[in-house]
Amino acid sequence: MSYNISNRRFPVIGTSILLVLWMLSSSACLDLFDDDKQCFDPDDPCPNDMIVDDLGCYRDQCPGDVFWGERVPCFWQGTEEHYYWWTLVGEGGRYMAFVQDMTEESGTEGPIWLYDLESGETRMLTEPDRLCTRLKADGNRIIWIEIGEETEYGPNARDVFVKDVVTGEEWHVPNPDRRWISTHSIGGDHVSVVEVSYISCQGYTHWYQVWVYNLANQERTMVADSLMEENERYRAMNPEVADGKVAYWRQGGLCGADPFSQLRIYDIATREDRLFKEWSYNLSLVNDDSYEFRFDGKWLVYNDRSRFNAHTIDGTRFVEGPVCPFGGCILHLSDGMVAYAMEGEDDLIQMQTYVFDLESEQIMRITDLRPYYDRGAPDYFLDGRLLWGERRGQTISDDCGNTHPGNPGLMLFWKDIEF
């Protein structure tokens, strides 16, 4: 499906031949003096111009359906609404949930909608005036954050809600101190959240607390508090809850202390908080997303510099994943399989999506994108069903000055992954 761009080499023989070659170059994009130039193939079977297909989606005219799954209709194209946070929810990943942005500025807040991947029906899950964002799901339950009132700390408070998409039952996770919620996750009856406040320590510094809330008995338990040890304050970030356990990052180095990074596992029933893996440096100082990892109760998968690694939490297996050259992999985990995006493979510009099976260590390539700025990345992975997005159709140019104009658009696909 990729463009076939090749170098063309022509000896300088005489003026007449040069003239003929110059005339040919206007259509075939041949370069006479620079052997390193790369030009569009005039017989390329994959033109860049976009079409509108029978599902209403903008897409290129490239072949390659062997890599594609089922395409989600682009029901949002041609409208003024904007949609974000594509997420699977429901047993077997039956529904695609998304947020309709209702903010006037650049934002991602609004009511939640469900698209039934089997019937093709679309329905609103929440009331139309609710400002929801950051969707995640486990089974039939979907979790999100809603923006609340302003607080004395500066940012607005946030509230976390959970809803069963089948029964309609809804839960409100308590936030008694009205704090900012930075991250959250759900696993069965358990919800984990990170509450953020601010302390004065060489300037203002975030103060993090990790909590877990039981939807069944309404019990709220603190997992980690970054102020518990005054002389060694740390950041507690990005908890993932599954199978009665919470995995989370602990990063040191606040208030002038020595840096370190730890992955820790907290057992909700026994309240044991054990160190799982430690580094004597901070893996990254960019943002919380750089500490991304995934946890399903058995496997813990995390970015370590430019590759991902996976451990079973009982310590019996370690799997080293592929290298993602530009800052780490975009990770999603389901049923012992890791979906990830790799950018810059083979020195090309596009981003491809793969699935890595941790048991067999086999790799399945999901996308087949052209080497010109196109991007394919996983959006959610639930019960073995992968949802990913592809952005195609960027305007592209070659070394000979020719341009293929594009009309870039997002296409969403889903596929049930089996090895």
C-alpha positions as CSV (number, residue, x, y, z in Angstrom):
1,M,0.0,0.0,0.0
2,S,3.0,2.3,0.3
3,Y,4.1,4.6,-2.3
4,N,6.9,3.1,-4.5
5,I,9.4,6.0,-4.7
6,S,12.7,5.0,-6.3
7,N,15.9,6.7,-7.3
8,R,16.4,7.1,-11.1
9,R,19.9,7.3,-12.5
10,F,20.5,8.8,-16.0
11,P,24.0,9.3,-17.6
12,V,24.7,12.6,-19.2
13,I,25.3,11.6,-22.8
14,G,24.5,14.6,-24.9
15,T,22.4,17.7,-25.4
16,S,19.7,15.9,-27.4
17,I,19.3,13.2,-24.8
18,L,19.2,15.8,-22.0
19,L,16.4,17.6,-23.8
20,V,14.4,14.4,-24.1
21,L,14.9,13.6,-20.4
22,W,13.9,17.2,-19.4
23,M,10.7,16.8,-21.3
24,L,10.0,13.4,-19.7
25,S,10.7,14.8,-16.2
26,S,7.7,17.1,-16.4
27,S,5.4,14.1,-16.0
28,A,7.6,11.4,-14.5
29,C,9.5,13.6,-12.1
30,L,13.0,12.6,-13.1
31,D,16.0,14.4,-11.7
32,L,19.0,14.9,-14.0
33,F,21.7,16.1,-11.7
34,D,21.0,14.7,-8.2
35,D,20.9,11.0,-7.9
36,D,19.7,11.2,-4.3
37,K,16.4,12.9,-5.1
38,Q,13.3,10.8,-4.6
39,C,10.3,11.5,-6.8
40,F,6.7,10.2,-7.1
41,D,6.3,7.2,-9.3
42,P,3.9,8.3,-12.1
43,D,2.4,4.8,-12.1
44,D,1.9,4.7,-8.3
45,P,-1.2,2.6,-7.6
46,C,-1.9,4.7,-4.4
47,P,-2.8,8.3,-5.3
48,N,-3.1,10.7,-2.5
49,D,-6.4,12.4,-3.4
50,M,-9.2,11.5,-1.0
51,I,-12.6,10.1,-1.8
52,V,-15.8,9.7,0.2
53,D,-16.7,6.0,0.5
54,D,-20.0,4.3,1.0
55,L,-19.7,4.7,4.8
56,G,-19.4,8.5,4.5
57,C,-15.7,8.5,5.4
58,Y,-12.9,10.5,3.7
59,R,-10.2,8.0,2.7
60,D,-7.4,7.6,0.3
61,Q,-7.5,5.3,-2.7
62,C,-4.9,2.9,-1.5
63,P,-5.4,-0.9,-1.4
64,G,-4.5,-2.8,1.7
65,D,-7.7,-4.1,3.2
66,V,-5.9,-7.2,4.3
67,F,-4.6,-5.1,7.2
68,W,-7.8,-3.4,8.0
69,G,-10.6,-4.4,10.4
70,E,-14.2,-3.2,10.4
71,R,-14.5,0.5,9.6
72,V,-16.6,2.7,11.9
73,P,-18.8,5.0,9.8
74,C,-17.6,8.6,9.9
75,F,-21.0,10.0,11.1
76,W,-19.2,13.0,12.6
77,Q,-17.7,14.3,9.3
78,G,-19.4,17.2,7.6
79,T,-20.8,18.5,10.9
80,E,-19.8,21.3,13.2
81,E,-19.6,19.0,16.3
82,H,-16.2,17.7,17.4
83,Y,-15.8,14.3,19.1
84,Y,-13.1,12.9,21.3
85,W,-12.0,10.1,23.6
86,W,-12.9,7.1,21.5
87,T,-13.3,4.2,24.0
88,L,-14.7,0.6,23.9
89,V,-17.2,-0.5,26.5
90,G,-19.5,-3.4,27.0
91,E,-18.9,-7.1,27.1
92,G,-16.7,-8.0,24.2
93,G,-16.2,-4.3,23.4
94,R,-19.6,-4.0,21.8
95,Y,-19.9,-0.2,22.0
96,M,-17.7,2.6,21.0
97,A,-18.1,5.5,23.5
98,F,-17.1,9.1,22.7
99,V,-17.5,12.6,23.9
100,Q,-19.3,15.4,22.0
101,D,-17.3,18.5,22.7
102,M,-19.7,21.3,23.9
103,T,-17.0,23.9,24.9
104,E,-16.5,27.1,22.9
105,E,-12.7,26.9,23.1
106,S,-10.4,24.0,22.4
107,G,-11.6,21.4,24.8
108,T,-12.9,17.9,25.2
109,E,-15.9,18.2,27.4
110,G,-19.5,17.3,26.7
111,P,-22.1,14.5,26.8
112,I,-21.2,10.8,26.2
113,W,-22.5,8.9,23.3
114,L,-22.5,5.2,22.5
115,Y,-22.2,3.7,19.0
116,D,-23.3,0.0,18.8
117,L,-20.7,-1.7,16.6
118,E,-23.0,-4.6,15.9
119,S,-26.3,-2.8,15.2
120,G,-25.0,0.6,14.0
121,E,-27.3,2.5,16.4
122,T,-26.1,5.6,18.2
123,R,-27.6,6.9,21.5
124,M,-26.7,9.5,24.1
125,L,-25.6,7.9,27.4
126,T,-25.6,11.0,29.7
127,E,-27.7,14.1,29.9
128,P,-26.8,16.7,27.1
129,D,-25.6,19.4,29.5
130,R,-23.0,17.3,31.3
131,L,-19.3,18.2,30.7
132,C,-17.6,14.8,30.6
133,T,-14.0,13.9,29.5
134,R,-11.3,11.3,29.8
135,L,-13.3,8.1,29.2
136,K,-12.1,4.6,30.3
137,A,-14.0,1.4,30.7
138,D,-14.1,-2.1,32.1
139,G,-16.7,-4.6,31.0
140,N,-20.1,-2.8,31.0
141,R,-18.9,0.0,33.2
142,I,-17.6,3.3,31.8
143,I,-15.8,5.9,34.0
144,W,-15.2,9.5,33.3
145,I,-14.3,12.9,34.8
146,E,-16.6,15.9,35.0
147,I,-15.4,19.5,35.5
148,G,-16.6,21.0,38.8
149,E,-16.4,24.3,40.6
150,E,-13.3,26.5,41.1
151,T,-11.3,25.9,44.2
152,E,-8.9,27.8,46.4
153,Y,-6.0,25.8,44.8
154,G,-6.6,27.4,41.4
155,P,-7.9,24.6,39.1
156,N,-11.4,23.5,39.1
157,A,-12.4,20.5,41.2
158,R,-13.3,17.4,39.3
159,D,-15.8,14.6,39.9
160,V,-15.5,11.0,38.8
161,F,-18.6,9.1,37.7
162,V,-19.2,5.5,36.7
163,K,-22.1,4.2,34.7
164,D,-23.3,0.7,33.7
165,V,-24.2,1.0,30.0
166,V,-26.6,-2.0,30.2
167,T,-28.5,-1.4,33.5
168,G,-28.1,2.4,33.6
169,E,-26.9,2.4,37.2
170,E,-24.6,5.3,38.0
171,W,-22.1,5.9,40.8
172,H,-20.5,9.2,42.0
173,V,-17.0,8.6,43.4
174,P,-16.5,10.9,46.5
175,N,-14.2,13.8,46.3
176,P,-14.7,15.3,49.8
177,D,-11.8,17.7,49.7
178,R,-13.0,19.0,46.3
179,R,-9.6,18.5,44.6
180,W,-8.4,18.2,41.0
181,I,-8.4,14.6,39.7
182,S,-5.6,14.0,37.4
183,T,-6.0,10.3,36.5
184,H,-8.4,7.5,37.2
185,S,-9.1,3.8,36.3
186,I,-11.6,1.1,36.9
187,G,-11.4,-2.6,37.5
188,G,-14.5,-4.5,38.6
189,D,-15.9,-2.8,41.7
190,H,-12.8,-0.8,42.3
191,V,-12.0,2.7,41.1
192,S,-8.6,4.4,41.6
193,V,-8.1,8.2,41.4
194,V,-5.3,10.6,41.9
195,E,-6.2,13.8,43.9
196,V,-3.9,16.8,43.4
197,S,-3.3,19.7,45.7
198,Y,-0.4,22.2,45.9
199,I,2.4,22.7,48.4
200,S,5.1,25.3,48.7
201,C,8.4,23.7,48.1
202,Q,11.0,25.6,46.0
203,G,8.0,27.1,44.3
204,Y,4.6,25.5,44.0
205,T,4.7,21.7,43.7
206,H,1.9,19.2,43.2
207,W,0.8,17.1,46.1
208,Y,-0.6,13.8,45.1
209,Q,-2.8,11.3,46.9
210,V,-3.8,7.9,45.3
211,W,-7.2,6.6,46.5
212,V,-9.2,3.5,45.7
213,Y,-13.0,3.4,46.1
214,N,-15.2,0.3,46.3
215,L,-18.4,0.8,44.4
216,A,-20.0,-2.2,46.2
217,N,-19.5,-1.2,49.8
218,Q,-18.6,2.6,49.3
219,E,-15.3,2.2,51.2
220,R,-12.6,4.8,50.3
221,T,-9.0,3.9,51.1
222,M,-5.8,5.9,50.6
223,V,-3.1,4.0,48.7
224,A,-0.3,6.6,48.7
225,D,0.2,10.1,50.0
226,S,3.1,12.2,48.7
227,L,3.4,14.1,52.0
228,M,3.6,11.2,54.3
229,E,7.4,11.4,54.4
230,E,8.3,15.1,54.8
231,N,12.0,14.5,54.0
232,E,11.4,12.4,50.9
233,R,8.4,13.7,49.2
234,Y,7.4,12.0,46.0
235,R,4.8,12.0,43.2
236,A,2.3,9.2,43.1
237,M,0.9,8.9,39.7
238,N,-1.1,7.0,37.1
239,P,-2.7,4.2,39.1
240,E,-4.2,1.2,37.3
241,V,-6.6,-1.0,39.2
242,A,-7.3,-4.7,38.3
243,D,-8.1,-7.9,40.1
244,G,-8.1,-6.3,43.6
245,K,-4.7,-4.6,43.2
246,V,-3.5,-1.1,42.3
247,A,-0.3,-0.6,40.3
248,Y,1.1,2.9,40.4
249,W,4.2,5.1,39.8
250,R,6.2,6.7,42.6
251,Q,8.6,9.4,41.5
252,G,11.1,11.0,43.9
253,G,13.2,14.1,43.6
254,L,10.8,16.7,45.0
255,C,12.2,19.5,47.2
256,G,15.8,18.8,46.3
257,A,15.8,15.1,47.2
258,D,17.5,12.5,45.0
259,P,15.5,11.4,42.0
260,F,14.2,7.8,41.7
261,S,11.3,6.0,39.9
262,Q,9.4,3.1,41.4
263,L,6.6,0.8,40.2
264,R,4.6,-0.3,43.2
265,I,1.7,-2.7,43.7
266,Y,-0.9,-2.2,46.4
267,D,-3.2,-5.1,47.5
268,I,-6.6,-3.7,48.4
269,A,-7.6,-6.6,50.7
270,T,-4.4,-6.8,52.7
271,R,-3.3,-3.2,52.3
272,E,0.2,-4.4,51.5
273,D,2.2,-1.8,49.4
274,R,5.2,-3.5,47.9
275,L,8.0,-2.3,45.6
276,F,7.8,-4.0,42.3
277,K,10.7,-2.3,40.3
278,E,13.0,0.6,41.0
279,W,15.2,2.9,39.0
280,S,17.8,5.3,40.5
281,Y,16.7,8.1,38.2
282,N,13.5,9.5,36.9
283,L,12.4,7.8,33.7
284,S,11.2,11.1,32.3
285,L,10.5,14.6,33.4
286,V,8.2,15.6,30.6
287,N,4.7,14.9,32.0
288,D,2.6,12.2,33.6
289,D,1.8,10.6,30.2
290,S,5.5,9.7,29.9
291,Y,5.0,7.3,32.9
292,E,2.3,5.4,31.0
293,F,1.9,1.8,31.8
294,R,-0.9,-0.8,31.7
295,F,-1.9,-3.4,34.3
296,D,-4.5,-6.2,34.0
297,G,-3.9,-8.0,37.3
298,K,-1.4,-10.5,35.8
299,W,0.8,-8.4,33.5
300,L,2.4,-5.1,34.1
301,V,3.5,-3.3,30.9
302,Y,5.4,-0.1,31.0
303,N,7.6,2.3,28.9
304,D,11.2,2.2,29.8
305,R,13.0,4.9,27.7
306,S,12.5,3.9,24.1
307,R,10.8,0.4,24.4
308,F,8.2,-1.3,26.5
309,N,8.8,-4.1,28.9
310,A,6.3,-6.5,30.5
311,H,6.4,-8.5,33.8
312,T,4.0,-10.9,35.4
313,I,3.4,-9.5,38.9
314,D,4.4,-12.9,40.4
315,G,7.8,-12.4,39.0
316,T,7.8,-15.6,36.9
317,R,8.1,-14.0,33.4
318,F,9.8,-11.0,31.8
319,V,9.2,-10.0,28.2
320,E,11.2,-7.3,26.4
321,G,9.1,-5.5,23.8
322,P,10.1,-3.8,20.6
323,V,11.9,-0.5,20.5
324,C,9.8,2.6,19.7
325,P,12.4,5.1,18.6
326,F,10.7,8.4,19.4
327,G,10.1,8.5,23.1
328,G,8.3,5.3,23.9
329,C,5.2,3.3,22.8
330,I,1.5,4.2,23.0
331,L,0.4,1.2,25.1
332,H,-2.9,-0.6,25.5
333,L,-3.3,-4.0,27.2
334,S,-6.0,-6.7,26.9
335,D,-6.0,-10.4,27.6
336,G,-2.2,-10.7,27.6
337,M,-1.8,-8.7,24.4
338,V,-0.2,-5.3,24.0
339,A,-1.3,-2.9,21.3
340,Y,1.2,-0.2,20.6
341,A,2.2,2.4,18.0
342,M,5.7,2.6,16.5
343,E,6.8,5.8,14.8
344,G,9.8,6.2,12.4
345,E,10.1,2.5,11.6
346,D,12.6,1.9,8.8
347,D,13.4,5.6,8.9
348,L,9.9,6.4,7.5
349,I,7.7,9.2,8.8
350,Q,4.5,7.4,9.4
351,M,3.3,5.7,12.6
352,Q,2.1,2.1,12.4
353,T,0.0,0.0,14.9
354,Y,1.0,-3.4,16.1
355,V,-0.2,-6.0,18.6
356,F,2.3,-8.1,20.6
357,D,1.2,-11.3,22.3
358,L,3.0,-11.7,25.6
359,E,2.6,-15.5,25.9
360,S,3.9,-16.4,22.4
361,E,5.9,-13.2,21.8
362,Q,4.4,-13.0,18.3
363,I,3.8,-9.7,16.6
364,M,0.8,-8.8,14.4
365,R,0.9,-5.7,12.2
366,I,-2.5,-4.0,12.2
367,T,-2.0,-1.0,9.8
368,D,-0.4,-0.5,6.4
369,L,0.2,3.2,6.1
370,R,2.1,5.2,3.5
371,P,5.5,6.6,4.4
372,Y,4.2,10.2,4.4
373,Y,3.1,11.6,7.7
374,D,0.1,9.1,8.0
375,R,-0.5,7.9,11.5
376,G,-2.2,4.8,13.0
377,A,-2.4,4.5,16.7
378,P,-4.5,2.4,19.1
379,D,-7.3,4.1,21.0
380,Y,-8.6,1.3,23.2
381,F,-8.2,-2.4,23.8
382,L,-11.0,-4.3,25.6
383,D,-11.8,-8.0,25.8
384,G,-9.5,-8.7,22.8
385,R,-11.2,-6.1,20.6
386,L,-8.9,-3.3,19.4
387,L,-10.1,0.1,18.4
388,W,-7.6,2.3,16.5
389,G,-7.5,5.4,14.4
390,E,-5.8,6.3,11.2
391,R,-5.1,9.8,9.9
392,R,-4.5,9.8,6.2
393,G,-4.4,12.2,3.4
394,Q,-1.8,14.8,4.4
395,T,-0.6,17.0,1.5
396,I,2.8,15.5,0.5
397,S,5.6,16.7,-1.8
398,D,8.6,15.1,-3.3
399,D,12.2,16.2,-4.0
400,C,11.3,17.2,-7.5
401,G,8.9,19.9,-6.5
402,N,5.7,17.9,-7.2
403,T,2.8,18.0,-4.7
404,H,0.0,15.6,-4.1
405,P,-2.7,17.6,-2.4
406,G,-4.6,15.8,0.3
407,N,-7.8,16.2,2.4
408,P,-6.7,14.7,5.7
409,G,-9.3,12.8,7.6
410,L,-9.6,10.4,10.6
411,M,-10.8,6.9,10.1
412,L,-11.6,4.5,12.9
413,F,-11.4,0.7,12.8
414,W,-12.0,-2.2,15.1
415,K,-10.9,-5.8,15.0
416,D,-11.1,-8.8,17.3
417,I,-7.4,-9.9,17.8
418,E,-6.5,-13.6,18.0
419,F,-3.1,-15.2,17.6
